[in-house]
Amino acid sequence: MTEQLPRVRMLRIAIILTALFNLLALFVLIRGTPISFTVFMFVGEILFVLALILLVAAVLADLRAKQLL
């Protein structure tokens, strides 16, 4: 298996976390019970924030690698 760059790995993790967030949101939309909504509000928001932080870090790392920042 080839070694990935850290910025590519961060970007893939951000995409996976965003996909998990969207799956939780879809579950709440389809089956809106109070427990599923509570889980979404606690877990989903954390996933989204982590994905956003990783995305910004990956973009900044890519800009630094290309010496644009």
C-alpha positions, 0 to 999 in steps of 0.5 A: 500500500502506498503512503498517502500525504497527510493532507490527502489523508485529512481530506479523506477523513473529512469526507468520511465524517461528513458522510456519517453526518449526512447519514445521521441527518437522513436517519433523523429525517426519515425516523424522527424520534426524540432519541435519534434527534438527541443523538444527532444533536450531540454526535452529528454536530461534533462530526460536522465540526471535526470534518470542517476543521480537517477540511480547513487544515487540509486546504491550508496544508495544500496551500503551504505545500504549493507555497501559496501561503 
